Amino acid sequence: MAQVLEFKLPDLGEGLTEAEIVRWLVEVGDVVAVDQPVVEVETAKAMVEVPCPYGGVVTARFGEEGAELPVGAPLLTVAVGSMERVDGHELPADPSGDGSGGDASGNVLVGYGTAAPAARRRRVRPAPVSAQTPAAPEEGTASARATAPKRDLAAAEQSAAATAAPPAGDAQGPVAVISPLVRKLARQHGLDLRQVAGTGRDGLILRTDVECAIRAVDEERAAGTSRTGGLTEPDPSAERIALRGVRGAVAEKLSRSRREIPDATCWVDADATELMAARAAMNAAAGTSAGPKVSVLALLARICTAALARFPELNSSVDAEAREIVRLSGVHLGFAAQTERGLVVPVVRDAHTRNAESIGAEIARLTEAARDGKLTPAQLTGGTFTLNNYGVFGVDGSTPIINHPEAAMLGVGRIVPKPWVHEGELAVRQVVQLSLTFDHRVCDGGTAGGFLRYVADCVEQPAVLLRTL
């Protein structure tokens, strides 16, 4: 006897609550093995192939490509068990091919268990989203009135006034309007019908009432005292882009940072000529030996870990509920990376234990994974401090927004030749602007200034960094 099991979208970890279906990897009627990927989804952090913990025949899929599903929503159903026909599909005696009769796997994503279901019964497959029957028209709409039995005019006016939908954001009750032309005229002129007194029977708003109100509003606007606040209809030709996936996650995180963190920014110009020379010497000394060249970003990352050892206040977060500053022992350094999917921040784990070469190799590995869309949620979370090299975009400075819940971010502009006073004389030097945005709750300006000055000193005189290596 076959059993139809429902596989739900598992908890993908790191607090993610939803995912968008990018591509189905199986069709209804396909035979799947235990742990076979069945769908590719995009979360707010990464692209993930979701494996099915059951082996059997796919009897239903839920959600079209591009649809967004919450964690716990059904993804698909799989028939497992002995040979029979279920929903028109022929089932093998052991679909998993391992003699287990379609047992669940233990290799699943975070938070998803594979214990046998409590109810050993066949599930009734709900209709897919795309095949659901459209909702019946509500009373008061044009389609409902067209199909309803004819009523006398008085009854129709009373019903329409009682069921008219209020404008969005207003919960004070229905508007006494029957004619769609009256509503359209009001919308075109940005007129709130709740501000219009109807002269029809039982307060019904007529077209003449709207036209009078529009004339009054136009006169007020001409006098500079418009009471509508300049409301206008949205541009119908404007493109609307859903804030979801990576873009939605970035929007939410940055908005939360601005809401919760009282941030401040300080910046300084630094002469990076000696840093660039030191980098060239390091790579020249390595010659043709194995391993990638040391990048400027890797050197700046190593400088940051040294600075955080001196100023640990900036390697922390704030527990607002407990009213405590949580000072962290290890440095997990995030770095901003621009990809086709948007801005992501991979994290170099335990950066404080690595040298510049090791940090550079890890940055290169994570950057390549980011561009291929293969970063896991774990590689995009848990950072304690972020380094943002916006100089690659050809700009000198910026005021970075802190990557919540971290306490600071260092921004680095482009390194370009500029006039600079060097050893008392004007010279052309390689100059960079450094910006530090910090959470003013964790430290004052003196600490932030000390951190930034130490970073600038290491950039200008790399020998300063040798003391901490």
Secondary structure, 3 states (H helix, E strand, C coil): CCEEEEEECCCCCCCCCEEEEEEECCCCCCEECCCEEEEEEECCCCEEEEEECCCEEEEEECCCCCCEEECCCEEEEEEECCCCEECCEECCCCCCCCCCCCCCCCCCCCCCCCCCCCCCCCCCCCCCHHHCCCCCCCCCCHHHHHHCCCCCHHHHHHHHHHHCCCCCCCCCCCCCCCCHHHHHHHHHCCCCHHHCCCCCHHHCCCHHHHHHHHHHHHHHHHCCCCCCCCCCCCCCCCCCCCCCHHHHHHHHHHHHHHHHCCEEEEEEEEECHHHHHHHHHHHHHHCCCCCCCCCHHHHHHHHHHHHHHHCHHHCEEEECCCCEEEECCCCCEEECEEECCEEECCEECCHHHCCHHHHHHHHHHHHHHHHCCCCCHHHHCCCCEEEEEHHHHCCCCCCCCCCCCCCEEEEECCCEEEEEEECCEEEEEEEEEEEEEEECCCCCHHHHHHHHHHHHHHHHCCHHHHCCC
